[in-house]
Amino acid sequence: MQSLAQFWDGSDFVGRAVSLLLLAMSVAAWVLILWKGRLLRRASADIARAVPAFWDAATLADGRARLAAMDREGVLLPLLDAAAAQAPAGTLEAAGRLESQLTRRLRDALHRGLARLQFGQVLLASVGSTAPFVGLFGTVWAIYHALTGIAAAGSITIDKVSGPIGEALVMTAAGIAVAVPAVLAYNVFGKRVAACEAELEGWAHDLREMALEAAAGR
């Protein structure tokens, strides 16, 4: 704690601002990583369990009840409701073919579900790509701080150099430490979102076919 206090006391306004910015980026990234990791883990498990359970149901009502009980993240049930919905009479939607109506409703529901799964990816990418440069800015500023201290003293001494150079090294390491978890999480979550997206697209296609067959059999 003493070294951190000395580092903070030895920094100027710019150095402290960079430190606080890196801290805020790190906290935001880790909160998002923990929340998003839980979200995608639950969504993947729900899709794997709920879709087979739906098709094993004897009736549509029973299938919907099973889906509602298992779909904890709400990515499957909106697609079923979109497939079963009826366009309001007297609207442009109702004037279109049933195939077009189903495609439009399922597409909109799918996009809303994917938006929930993809939430936070931009933040992780932004933190991962900008944190090293923020740390580099802090490094350059600390070196500048050291040079101005040397110029003011008129001579090179360990006291004038060690503090700012130590601050520069800390800034570089902090920028990398903030960026690496964000980049890794972005890549891992991107793969998981893509897997969920493929499953949801298949689910939407199956629901569309089921709705068309049910309409044709009336």
BAPA-658226 format. One record per residue: residue number from 1; chain; x negated, y, z negated of N, C-alpha, C, CB in turn. Coordinates in pm, 1 decimal. Atoms other than C-alpha are relative to their C-alpha. Glycine has a CB too. Layout:
n	chain	n.px	n.py	n.pz	ca.px	ca.py	ca.pz	c.px	c.py	c.pz	cb.px	cb.py	cb.pz
NUM	A	X	Y	Z	X	Y	Z	X	Y	Z	X	Y	Z
...
//
This chain:
n	chain	n.px	n.py	n.pz	ca.px	ca.py	ca.pz	c.px	c.py	c.pz	cb.px	cb.py	cb.pz
1	A	-82.2	-121.0	0.0	0.0	0.0	0.0	-85.4	125.6	0.0	92.9	0.8	-120.4
2	A	85.9	-116.8	5.8	-288.2	232.5	-72.6	-52.2	36.6	138.4	-116.0	-24.5	-95.4
3	A	51.1	-27.3	-133.9	-429.1	194.3	278.9	107.1	64.0	87.4	-51.0	-128.7	64.8
4	A	-108.6	-60.6	-74.9	-87.6	272.2	428.4	22.5	144.5	-42.2	127.4	-80.2	-18.1
5	A	-16.8	-136.4	48.8	-58.3	578.8	208.4	-112.2	90.3	51.3	3.8	1.7	-153.5
6	A	111.9	-78.6	-51.8	-403.1	693.8	313.0	15.7	26.5	149.5	-132.6	-71.9	-27.0
7	A	-23.4	-17.4	-143.3	-316.8	636.1	677.6	105.0	108.3	24.9	44.5	-132.8	63.8
8	A	-106.6	-99.0	-17.1	1.7	841.6	639.3	-48.4	139.6	-35.8	121.3	-36.7	-85.7
9	A	50.1	-131.5	41.9	-172.5	1123.9	452.0	-102.2	55.0	98.9	-62.5	-8.9	-139.6
10	A	101.6	-45.9	-93.5	-451.9	1135.3	708.9	53.5	35.7	136.6	-103.8	-103.4	14.7
11	A	-58.1	-28.8	-131.2	-214.9	1164.8	1004.3	60.5	139.3	2.5	106.5	-104.4	36.2
12	A	-68.5	-126.8	-15.2	-80.3	1489.2	1139.1	143.5	-23.4	44.3	-73.4	89.7	100.2
13	A	-142.0	11.7	-36.3	273.0	1559.6	1261.0	20.5	-95.1	117.0	57.6	137.4	34.6
14	A	-15.3	84.6	-118.9	223.8	1390.3	1598.2	-24.6	-145.8	-34.9	-96.4	44.7	111.6
15	A	28.5	138.0	38.8	66.3	1080.0	1447.4	112.2	-61.2	-81.0	-128.3	-6.5	-78.7
16	A	-111.4	51.1	79.5	347.1	1045.2	1196.7	123.9	-23.2	85.0	32.3	96.0	-113.0
17	A	-115.6	16.4	-89.0	610.6	1096.3	1466.9	-13.1	-127.5	83.2	14.6	122.5	92.6
18	A	22.5	122.2	-77.8	454.5	819.8	1678.9	19.2	-122.8	-88.0	-141.5	-0.2	62.0
19	A	-16.3	113.0	92.3	441.2	590.0	1376.1	147.1	-27.6	-28.3	-74.2	27.2	-131.2
20	A	-142.8	17.7	27.3	807.0	650.6	1295.4	74.2	-51.5	123.0	61.8	131.8	-46.7
21	A	-64.4	47.7	-122.7	905.5	598.3	1659.7	-26.0	-148.7	21.0	-49.9	79.9	121.4
22	A	31.4	142.4	-12.4	724.7	264.0	1672.0	74.3	-82.4	-104.1	-150.3	-22.7	-13.4
23	A	-74.8	71.5	104.0	886.1	163.8	1343.7	146.7	-12.9	37.8	-13.2	71.7	-134.9
24	A	-140.5	5.4	-41.5	1232.7	252.8	1474.8	19.8	-98.4	114.6	49.0	139.1	41.5
25	A	-9.8	93.3	-111.9	1170.2	59.2	1796.5	-10.9	-144.2	-48.6	-108.9	29.3	104.0
26	A	17.7	135.6	52.4	1052.0	-244.0	1601.1	123.6	-46.7	-76.1	-122.7	-6.2	-91.2
27	A	-119.5	37.3	76.7	1349.6	-240.8	1363.7	117.1	-27.6	93.2	37.2	110.9	-100.2
28	A	-109.6	19.3	-94.8	1597.1	-198.5	1650.4	-15.7	-130.1	77.9	7.6	117.8	96.7
29	A	23.0	122.6	-77.1	1435.2	-480.0	1848.6	25.4	-123.7	-84.8	-143.1	-2.7	54.9
30	A	-17.3	118.9	84.0	1430.8	-724.4	1555.8	144.6	-19.3	-42.7	-88.5	9.3	-122.8
31	A	-142.7	13.8	31.2	1789.2	-649.3	1455.3	74.0	-58.8	119.2	61.4	136.5	-39.2
32	A	-63.9	50.6	-121.2	1896.0	-708.6	1813.9	-39.0	-144.7	27.0	-36.9	87.2	119.5
33	A	45.0	137.0	-21.9	1685.7	-1025.5	1839.8	76.2	-97.0	-90.1	-151.1	-11.5	-25.0
34	A	-70.3	89.0	92.9	1844.9	-1177.5	1529.9	147.9	-11.2	34.7	-16.0	49.8	-143.7
35	A	-142.8	3.2	-33.9	2199.3	-1078.5	1628.1	24.6	-72.4	131.5	55.9	142.0	7.9
36	A	-20.7	58.3	-132.6	2165.8	-1177.8	1992.7	-35.3	-148.2	2.1	-82.9	74.5	103.9
37	A	33.6	141.9	8.5	1995.6	-1505.7	1910.5	114.3	-81.1	-56.6	-123.7	-19.9	-84.6
38	A	-115.8	68.4	57.7	2289.5	-1602.6	1692.8	116.9	-3.3	98.1	42.9	68.4	-130.1
39	A	-109.6	-7.7	-95.7	2540.5	-1485.9	1954.5	-15.4	-102.3	111.7	8.6	139.8	58.6
40	A	20.1	90.9	-112.1	2388.1	-1685.2	2239.9	-1.5	-145.5	-44.5	-129.2	33.4	71.7
41	A	-1.8	137.3	51.9	2337.3	-1993.7	2025.6	142.8	-48.0	-21.6	-79.0	-8.9	-131.6
42	A	-139.9	36.8	22.3	2703.2	-1991.9	1923.7	76.1	-11.7	132.2	68.2	103.1	-90.8
43	A	-70.5	4.5	-128.4	2823.1	-1915.4	2277.3	-34.6	-126.6	77.8	-34.1	123.8	83.9
44	A	40.0	121.9	-70.3	2621.3	-2201.4	2426.8	64.6	-123.2	-61.5	-152.0	-14.8	-1.4
45	A	-61.9	114.3	67.7	2749.6	-2443.8	2165.3	150.8	-3.6	24.2	-28.7	5.3	-150.6
46	A	-144.9	-6.0	-23.5	3109.3	-2324.7	2213.0	35.4	-48.4	139.6	51.7	142.7	-20.1
47	A	-27.0	41.6	-137.9	3094.3	-2372.1	2589.5	-15.8	-150.9	13.7	-94.0	72.9	98.5
48	A	26.1	143.5	-11.5	2946.8	-2719.4	2553.8	108.8	-83.1	-66.8	-135.2	-33.7	-61.1
49	A	-102.7	77.8	71.1	3219.0	-2829.0	2308.7	140.5	28.6	49.4	-7.0	28.2	-148.0
50	A	-138.0	-39.7	-24.3	3525.9	-2633.9	2411.8	49.8	-41.2	138.5	13.7	149.2	-16.3
51	A	-46.0	33.1	-135.3	3537.9	-2699.5	2786.8	40.9	-147.5	11.2	-110.1	31.8	102.5
52	A	-47.4	139.3	-3.7	3543.8	-3082.7	2757.3	124.4	-23.0	-85.2	-110.0	-93.1	-46.5
53	A	-117.6	16.2	86.1	3794.0	-3053.3	2471.4	125.8	51.4	70.0	-20.3	74.2	-133.8
54	A	-115.2	-52.7	-73.0	4021.0	-2841.3	2691.3	49.9	-100.4	103.4	-35.9	132.3	68.2
55	A	-41.9	93.4	-104.1	4021.8	-3091.9	2976.0	50.4	-132.1	-56.4	-114.3	-26.1	94.5
56	A	-51.3	121.8	64.3	4089.6	-3376.5	2731.6	139.4	19.7	-59.6	-95.9	-45.5	-109.2
57	A	-131.2	-27.4	58.9	4409.0	-3205.0	2611.4	110.9	-53.9	89.9	18.7	151.6	-23.2
58	A	-112.4	56.3	-75.4	4744.3	-3349.1	2714.6	81.2	107.9	70.0	90.3	-80.1	-92.3
59	A	-77.6	-108.9	-58.4	4910.1	-3012.9	2783.3	-81.7	127.9	0.7	131.4	20.8	-76.8
60	A	69.6	-128.2	-6.9	4805.0	-2659.7	2868.0	3.1	71.3	-134.9	62.5	88.9	108.0
61	A	-10.6	-64.4	131.6	4930.9	-2533.9	2532.4	-97.9	-61.7	-99.4	143.5	-11.2	-54.0
62	A	95.0	67.3	88.6	4728.3	-2796.3	2348.1	-143.2	37.4	35.6	18.2	-152.1	7.3
63	A	133.4	-39.5	-42.6	4422.7	-2711.6	2556.6	-34.6	140.7	-42.5	-12.5	-11.9	148.6
64	A	26.3	-137.1	42.4	4459.1	-2344.2	2480.9	-25.1	7.8	-149.8	116.4	90.3	38.1
65	A	20.7	1.8	145.2	4488.5	-2416.7	2108.3	-139.7	-50.5	-34.6	106.3	-87.7	-68.4
66	A	134.5	50.3	24.5	4168.5	-2620.9	2118.8	-104.4	104.9	37.4	-24.0	-129.5	78.8
67	A	93.4	-102.0	-45.9	3994.3	-2348.7	2312.6	-8.5	115.7	-99.7	41.6	51.8	138.1
68	A	-3.2	-110.6	95.6	4104.5	-2079.9	2067.5	-74.0	-34.9	-128.9	144.2	38.1	-31.6
69	A	65.8	41.9	123.5	3969.8	-2283.2	1776.0	-151.5	-9.6	15.2	55.2	-133.4	-45.1
70	A	143.5	23.1	-21.4	3628.0	-2343.9	1932.7	-72.6	119.2	60.2	-19.2	-118.9	89.1
71	A	62.8	-111.2	-69.7	3564.6	-2023.7	2127.9	-26.6	115.0	-96.4	87.8	47.0	116.6
72	A	26.7	-98.7	104.8	3406.5	-1823.2	1846.7	-45.2	134.8	54.5	-104.4	-53.0	-93.9
73	A	50.5	-125.2	-56.4	3246.7	-1560.9	2071.8	92.9	60.1	105.1	-135.8	-22.8	60.6
74	A	-99.6	-56.9	-89.9	3552.1	-1508.9	2293.3	-43.5	14.0	144.1	39.8	131.2	-49.6
75	A	42.9	-5.8	-140.0	3396.1	-1589.3	2630.7	79.0	-96.5	88.9	-148.8	-31.2	10.1
76	A	-74.4	99.3	-77.5	3620.7	-1879.6	2738.3	148.8	30.7	6.2	-20.7	-137.6	-58.7
77	A	-143.9	-22.2	6.7	3970.5	-1791.9	2624.4	48.8	111.4	92.7	39.0	32.1	-141.0
78	A	-47.0	-103.2	-94.4	3995.2	-1464.9	2825.0	10.3	-49.1	143.3	-92.0	118.8	-4.3
79	A	-8.6	54.5	-135.7	3929.4	-1662.3	3142.7	126.5	-83.9	16.5	-124.6	-84.7	32.2
80	A	-123.0	78.7	-6.1	4212.6	-1904.0	3065.5	122.0	91.5	4.3	9.1	-95.3	-120.5
81	A	-112.7	-94.1	-0.6	4447.6	-1615.2	2988.3	10.6	72.6	134.1	-15.0	102.2	-114.1
82	A	-2.6	-65.7	-131.1	4347.2	-1445.5	3314.6	57.7	-91.9	106.4	-140.8	44.5	40.5
83	A	-53.2	95.2	-98.0	4426.3	-1762.0	3511.1	149.4	-21.5	-17.6	-72.4	-133.3	-11.0
84	A	-141.3	25.3	26.6	4765.5	-1798.3	3343.2	86.7	125.2	7.2	15.1	-62.7	-135.1
85	A	-76.6	-125.0	-0.2	4865.3	-1431.7	3363.9	79.6	15.2	129.0	-93.3	120.3	-18.4
86	A	-83.3	-30.7	-115.8	5131.9	-1303.0	3599.9	-11.3	148.9	31.6	148.2	-40.2	-25.6
87	A	10.0	-140.5	-39.6	5094.7	-982.9	3798.1	133.9	69.5	-19.9	-45.6	12.5	146.9
88	A	-125.2	-73.4	18.8	5354.9	-717.4	3706.8	70.9	23.1	133.8	-27.0	134.7	-69.5
89	A	-78.3	-17.1	-122.4	5633.2	-698.2	3962.2	-3.8	145.9	45.6	146.1	-45.7	-22.0
90	A	-1.3	-133.4	-56.4	5628.9	-400.5	4195.3	-133.8	69.5	3.0	93.5	82.3	-74.3
91	A	134.0	-58.5	-1.6	5252.6	-346.1	4177.6	-76.1	-49.3	122.6	-77.4	-35.1	-130.0
92	A	84.1	43.1	-111.0	4983.6	-370.5	4443.1	-61.4	-136.7	-26.7	-109.7	102.3	26.1
93	A	55.0	131.5	33.5	4838.1	-666.1	4257.0	98.7	-111.0	33.6	-37.2	-6.1	-148.3
94	A	-101.7	102.5	-26.8	5165.2	-857.9	4284.0	25.1	-16.7	148.6	130.4	34.9	-70.2
95	A	-23.6	9.2	-143.8	5183.6	-782.4	4656.1	-103.6	-85.7	70.8	1.3	137.6	60.8
96	A	105.1	79.6	-61.7	4859.8	-972.1	4723.2	27.1	-148.3	-11.7	-133.1	32.4	-61.9
97	A	-13.4	144.2	7.7	4820.6	-1342.4	4774.9	-41.0	-49.4	-138.8	-84.7	-67.7	108.9
98	A	30.6	55.7	131.4	4802.3	-1564.1	4467.1	-149.4	-26.1	-13.4	79.0	-129.4	-23.5
99	A	143.6	25.9	5.5	4446.7	-1664.2	4555.7	-78.6	126.9	-32.4	-48.1	-58.7	132.5
100	A	67.7	-127.1	24.9	4338.8	-1300.3	4560.6	25.3	50.1	-141.6	45.4	104.6	101.0
101	A	-31.4	-42.4	136.3	4519.3	-1224.2	4235.6	-84.5	-76.2	-101.7	149.1	-20.5	-29.2
102	A	78.3	81.4	93.2	4347.3	-1513.0	4057.3	-147.7	37.7	5.5	17.5	-149.3	31.4
103	A	141.5	-36.0	-14.1	4007.1	-1422.0	4196.7	-29.5	131.7	-69.5	-39.0	8.9	148.0
104	A	22.6	-132.0	60.1	4043.5	-1059.9	4084.6	5.4	-7.4	-152.8	104.4	100.9	51.6
105	A	-13.6	6.7	146.3	4164.2	-1140.7	3732.1	-114.3	-79.7	-63.1	135.2	-63.1	-38.2
106	A	108.4	81.3	54.4	3906.6	-1413.7	3675.8	-134.3	72.3	11.0	-6.7	-134.8	72.4
107	A	124.9	-75.3	-16.5	3627.2	-1193.6	3810.9	-12.8	106.2	-108.3	-6.1	65.3	139.7
108	A	4.4	-104.9	102.5	3718.6	-910.6	3574.2	-24.7	-59.5	-138.3	131.0	80.5	-0.1
109	A	19.9	64.6	130.0	3742.2	-1144.5	3275.3	-141.3	-53.9	-13.2	101.1	-113.1	-19.8
110	A	136.6	52.9	2.8	3411.3	-1306.5	3367.7	-100.4	112.2	-22.5	-32.2	-74.4	130.9
111	A	92.6	-112.0	16.7	3238.3	-969.5	3393.8	2.3	52.0	-143.2	34.4	113.0	97.5
112	A	-6.8	-46.5	139.2	3364.3	-868.0	3050.6	-73.2	-96.4	-93.4	147.0	15.2	-44.6
113	A	70.4	97.0	83.2	3238.0	-1190.1	2896.5	-150.7	7.2	18.6	48.4	-139.6	30.9
114	A	143.2	-9.4	-26.0	2899.4	-1158.7	3065.4	-59.0	128.6	-56.6	-26.7	-8.1	149.4
115	A	48.3	-125.7	57.9	2869.4	-796.4	2954.3	-27.7	-16.1	-148.7	101.9	112.7	22.8
116	A	22.7	26.0	142.7	2902.0	-916.9	2595.3	-127.2	-82.0	-20.0	121.1	-73.6	-61.9
117	A	118.8	83.9	13.6	2635.5	-1183.3	2645.3	-127.0	75.5	38.5	14.1	-125.2	85.9
118	A	117.3	-73.7	-46.6	2401.4	-942.0	2824.4	-29.7	124.0	-82.3	18.4	39.2	143.1
119	A	18.9	-121.1	79.0	2438.8	-664.4	2567.5	-136.3	-3.7	-70.2	114.2	15.7	-103.6
120	A	128.3	-11.5	68.0	2102.2	-546.6	2437.6	-120.2	-34.3	84.4	0.0	-85.6	-117.8
121	A	112.8	35.1	-84.7	1890.2	-677.1	2723.9	-77.3	124.1	45.8	48.2	-79.0	120.7
122	A	65.6	-123.5	-43.3	1818.8	-321.7	2841.6	-87.3	56.5	-111.4	104.4	104.2	43.7
123	A	78.1	-50.9	112.4	1702.8	-219.9	2494.8	-127.2	-81.2	-18.8	83.0	-2.0	-128.2
124	A	118.8	83.5	15.2	1468.7	-517.9	2467.8	-101.0	27.5	110.9	38.6	-148.1	-0.3
125	A	90.5	-29.2	-110.7	1325.6	-447.3	2811.8	-66.3	136.8	-18.8	75.8	-4.6	134.0
126	A	54.4	-134.8	19.3	1281.6	-79.1	2726.1	-106.4	1.8	-109.3	112.3	98.2	-34.8
127	A	98.4	5.7	108.8	1105.4	-151.2	2397.9	-125.1	-73.4	45.7	59.8	-69.2	-124.3
128	A	114.9	77.0	-44.2	884.5	-414.3	2555.6	-88.1	72.8	99.1	45.6	-126.7	59.9
129	A	78.1	-69.0	-102.8	778.5	-188.0	2840.4	-57.9	133.1	-47.1	85.6	23.4	121.3
130	A	45.9	-133.8	41.5	737.8	142.7	2654.3	-81.1	0.8	-128.9	118.2	90.5	-16.8
131	A	71.1	-1.0	127.9	602.0	44.9	2310.6	-151.9	5.0	16.5	38.0	-122.1	-80.5
132	A	146.2	-12.5	-14.5	244.6	-13.8	2435.4	-44.0	140.0	39.2	-50.1	-98.2	103.2
133	A	36.2	-135.5	-42.0	244.2	330.5	2597.1	18.3	99.9	-114.2	84.2	42.5	121.0
134	A	-14.8	-84.8	118.7	378.9	491.2	2281.4	-120.4	-18.0	-91.8	131.3	-33.3	-75.8
135	A	119.4	25.3	80.3	98.4	321.8	2088.7	-125.5	58.7	62.9	-18.2	-148.6	-20.2
136	A	115.8	-58.3	-68.6	-150.0	431.6	2354.5	-3.2	151.7	-17.0	2.5	-36.0	149.3
137	A	-3.5	-143.9	23.4	-32.1	789.8	2317.3	-51.8	32.3	-140.1	142.9	54.3	18.3
138	A	50.7	-20.4	135.3	-92.1	761.8	1943.7	-149.9	-21.0	-8.5	69.7	-92.7	-96.2
139	A	144.6	24.4	-3.5	-437.3	621.2	2015.0	-75.1	120.9	56.2	-31.1	-125.2	84.2
140	A	64.7	-116.2	-62.4	-529.1	908.8	2247.4	5.0	121.0	-93.3	67.7	33.9	135.0
141	A	-12.4	-114.7	90.0	-397.6	1161.8	1999.2	-93.8	-13.9	-119.8	145.0	14.8	-48.0
142	A	90.1	20.8	113.5	-596.4	1006.2	1714.0	-144.9	25.4	39.8	15.2	-142.1	-55.2
143	A	136.4	-27.5	-47.4	-914.8	1017.0	1921.8	-21.7	150.3	16.3	-26.8	-72.6	134.0
144	A	8.2	-145.7	-11.8	-843.4	1379.9	2004.0	-14.1	63.6	-138.5	125.1	56.0	72.6
145	A	8.4	-48.6	137.3	-791.0	1438.3	1632.6	-141.4	-16.2	-52.9	99.6	-74.3	-90.2
146	A	136.8	23.4	45.9	-1131.2	1283.2	1563.9	-97.8	97.5	64.8	-42.0	-143.8	29.9
147	A	91.9	-90.9	-70.2	-1302.8	1497.3	1828.1	12.0	142.9	-51.2	26.9	-3.0	150.4
148	A	-16.5	-135.5	55.0	-1151.5	1817.7	1695.3	-60.6	10.9	-139.1	148.4	38.2	-4.9
149	A	62.4	-1.3	132.2	-1264.2	1721.2	1347.1	-151.6	9.6	8.6	39.1	-124.3	-77.4
150	A	145.4	-6.9	-20.1	-1617.7	1665.8	1472.1	-41.4	139.1	45.1	-45.8	-104.6	103.2
151	A	32.9	-133.9	-48.7	-1611.9	1996.7	1658.4	7.8	103.1	-111.3	93.2	39.4	113.7
152	A	-12.9	-95.7	109.8	-1492.9	2179.3	1349.9	-113.4	-14.3	-100.4	133.9	-17.9	-70.2
153	A	107.9	21.8	97.9	-1757.0	2018.7	1129.7	-136.4	34.5	56.7	0.0	-144.5	-47.2
154	A	128.2	-31.5	-62.2	-2034.3	2077.7	1380.8	-98.2	-114.7	-1.6	-60.9	116.7	-67.6
155	A	88.6	116.3	4.6	-2182.5	1735.3	1318.1	84.9	-125.7	-11.4	-100.5	10.1	-118.9
156	A	-70.0	128.2	6.2	-2086.0	1368.6	1339.9	-28.5	-65.8	-133.4	-42.1	-92.7	116.9
157	A	12.1	70.3	128.2	-2021.6	1211.8	1000.0	103.6	-110.2	-6.5	16.7	97.4	-119.5
158	A	-92.5	112.9	14.8	-1854.3	889.8	897.2	134.5	48.0	-53.0	-59.0	-107.0	-94.0
159	A	-125.6	-48.4	58.0	-1593.5	1081.2	697.6	89.3	63.2	106.1	-28.1	101.1	-111.3
160	A	-78.5	-68.0	-101.9	-1485.5	1281.3	1000.3	49.8	-94.4	109.3	-81.7	110.2	61.8
161	A	-31.7	89.0	-111.1	-1472.5	986.4	1238.6	81.9	-121.4	-42.8	-127.0	-45.8	66.1
162	A	-59.3	127.9	39.1	-1360.9	681.7	1039.8	152.3	6.6	-9.9	-57.6	-44.9	-132.9
163	A	-145.7	-10.4	14.7	-1011.1	806.5	957.0	73.7	4.9	131.5	34.6	121.2	-79.1
164	A	-69.8	-7.7	-129.1	-899.5	914.7	1305.9	-21.6	-122.9	88.3	-45.0	123.0	74.7
165	A	23.6	119.1	-81.7	-1066.5	614.8	1475.8	79.8	-117.9	-54.7	-150.7	-34.3	4.5
166	A	-83.6	105.0	59.6	-897.4	381.3	1229.8	146.5	18.6	36.3	-15.9	-1.2	-152.1
167	A	-137.4	-30.1	-40.6	-568.5	554.7	1307.6	23.2	-39.5	145.3	30.6	149.3	-19.9
168	A	-13.0	35.4	-141.9	-630.7	503.9	1681.0	14.4	-150.5	16.9	-121.5	50.7	79.9
169	A	-9.0	146.0	-10.1	-688.5	131.1	1636.5	133.8	-51.1	-52.0	-114.6	-66.0	-77.2
170	A	-129.5	41.7	54.8	-377.1	98.3	1423.6	112.4	29.4	99.3	27.7	71.3	-134.3
171	A	-102.5	-35.2	-97.9	-166.8	277.4	1685.7	2.1	-98.7	116.6	-23.1	141.9	51.8
172	A	7.6	96.0	-110.2	-289.6	45.1	1960.5	59.2	-134.1	-41.5	-145.7	-18.2	45.9
173	A	-51.2	128.2	47.7	-219.7	-264.8	1754.1	150.2	5.7	-25.8	-73.1	-41.9	-127.0
174	A	-143.0	-12.5	28.6	121.7	-135.3	1647.9	82.1	-2.2	127.9	27.8	128.6	-77.6
175	A	-72.8	0.9	-126.7	229.3	-70.2	2005.5	11.4	-139.5	57.9	-67.6	91.0	99.8
176	A	-3.0	137.9	-50.4	135.4	-424.5	2107.9	89.7	-87.2	-87.0	-142.3	-59.2	5.2
177	A	-80.1	81.7	91.4	295.8	-576.0	1797.5	149.5	24.1	17.5	-39.9	28.3	-143.8
178	A	-141.4	-30.0	-24.0	624.3	-401.7	1875.0	45.2	-56.8	133.7	24.5	151.5	-3.9
179	A	-39.7	38.8	-136.1	622.0	-491.2	2244.9	10.4	-150.4	18.2	-98.2	55.4	99.8
180	A	5.5	144.6	-27.5	535.5	-862.1	2233.0	128.6	-72.5	-39.5	-117.5	-62.2	-73.7
181	A	-125.5	69.8	31.3	843.6	-987.1	2039.5	115.6	41.4	90.2	38.0	25.1	-143.8
182	A	-109.1	-46.0	-86.2	1073.4	-771.7	2253.5	-7.4	-64.4	137.8	-3.2	152.2	13.3
183	A	16.1	61.1	-132.6	928.9	-907.2	2579.4	33.7	-148.4	-4.7	-143.5	19.9	52.0
184	A	-29.3	143.2	11.5	942.7	-1269.0	2462.7	149.9	-23.8	-17.4	-77.4	-61.4	-118.1
185	A	-143.8	15.8	21.6	1299.9	-1228.3	2338.7	77.3	30.2	127.5	47.8	91.3	-113.6
186	A	-68.1	-32.6	-125.3	1404.2	-1064.0	2664.8	-4.5	-116.6	97.6	-62.5	123.6	63.8
187	A	12.6	112.5	-92.1	1272.5	-1356.2	2866.9	81.4	-121.1	-46.0	-146.2	-38.6	14.9
188	A	-74.7	115.1	52.0	1420.8	-1623.1	2640.3	149.8	24.0	11.0	-38.5	-28.3	-146.5
189	A	-143.5	-29.5	-6.0	1758.7	-1451.8	2616.7	49.7	6.6	143.9	30.2	131.7	-71.3
190	A	-40.0	-3.6	-140.2	1765.3	-1391.4	2991.6	27.2	-138.9	54.0	-106.6	67.6	83.3
191	A	-20.6	138.2	-43.1	1730.7	-1764.7	3050.2	128.1	-56.9	-59.5	-119.7	-87.1	-39.8
192	A	-121.7	51.4	64.1	2006.5	-1843.7	2800.4	125.4	63.9	58.5	-4.9	24.6	-150.9
193	A	-114.8	-67.7	-60.7	2240.6	-1582.1	2947.2	28.6	-57.2	138.2	-25.0	151.7	9.3
194	A	-18.7	57.6	-133.2	2181.9	-1723.8	3295.0	65.5	-137.4	-8.0	-134.0	-10.1	72.9
195	A	-61.9	131.5	16.8	2271.2	-2073.0	3170.2	147.8	13.0	-36.7	-74.2	-80.6	-107.6
196	A	-140.2	-22.6	36.5	2590.7	-1945.3	3007.3	79.1	53.3	118.5	9.8	97.7	-118.0
197	A	-68.1	-56.1	-116.1	2677.2	-1748.3	3320.7	37.2	-109.2	100.1	-88.1	105.4	67.3
198	A	-28.7	109.0	-93.1	2651.0	-2061.0	3536.0	116.6	-85.0	-51.3	-125.5	-87.8	20.7
199	A	-108.1	78.9	56.9	2878.7	-2251.7	3298.2	133.3	74.6	9.0	-31.3	-35.3	-145.4
200	A	-123.4	-78.7	-4.8	3132.5	-1968.7	3285.2	52.3	14.2	142.7	-23.3	138.1	-60.7
201	A	-44.2	-6.3	-139.7	3139.6	-1935.2	3662.5	64.5	-131.3	43.1	-118.2	33.1	92.1
202	A	-62.1	128.4	-29.5	3208.0	-2307.3	3691.9	135.5	-15.4	-66.3	-90.2	-111.9	-43.2
203	A	-126.4	4.1	74.0	3480.7	-2278.6	3429.3	105.6	86.4	69.6	-20.8	47.7	-145.8
204	A	-93.8	-87.5	-70.9	3640.5	-1986.4	3614.8	46.1	-63.8	131.1	-65.0	136.9	27.8
205	A	-37.1	66.9	-125.4	3632.8	-2181.7	3942.2	99.3	-112.3	-25.7	-124.7	-55.4	70.8
206	A	-91.5	110.5	32.3	3799.7	-2484.2	3780.9	138.0	52.1	-40.3	-58.3	-86.4	-113.3
207	A	-128.2	-57.2	40.1	4068.0	-2266.0	3624.4	76.0	53.0	121.5	-21.1	112.2	-102.8
208	A	-64.5	-50.5	-122.0	4138.9	-2103.3	3960.1	62.7	-114.0	78.8	-101.4	75.4	88.0
209	A	-53.8	115.3	-72.6	4183.6	-2441.0	4125.6	119.3	-59.1	-71.9	-107.2	-106.7	18.5
210	A	-111.2	53.7	76.9	4406.4	-2559.5	3843.3	124.0	86.7	16.2	-37.8	-11.3	-147.4
211	A	-114.1	-90.8	-15.4	4627.3	-2250.2	3870.3	60.3	-9.8	138.4	-41.9	143.4	-27.8
212	A	-53.1	13.3	-136.7	4658.0	-2287.1	4247.6	75.4	-131.5	18.6	-113.9	9.3	102.5
213	A	-68.7	128.1	-10.3	4749.6	-2653.0	4220.1	132.8	2.4	-74.6	-88.3	-111.9	-54.0
214	A	-125.2	-10.0	75.6	5007.9	-2574.2	3953.3	102.2	82.8	75.2	-25.0	60.8	-138.1
215	A	-92.1	-82.1	-77.6	5158.3	-2302.8	4173.1	51.6	-75.9	121.7	-68.2	129.8	43.8
216	A	-40.9	76.0	-117.3	5166.9	-2534.0	4474.4	98.3	-111.3	-34.4	-121.2	-58.4	68.1
217	A	-87.2	107.4	40.0	5345.9	-2803.3	4276.3	134.5	43.1	-51.3	-65.3	-79.1	-101.1
218	A	-129.8	-49.5	51.1	5630.9	-2579.9	4166.3	110.4	-22.1	101.7	-8.6	149.9	-35.5
//
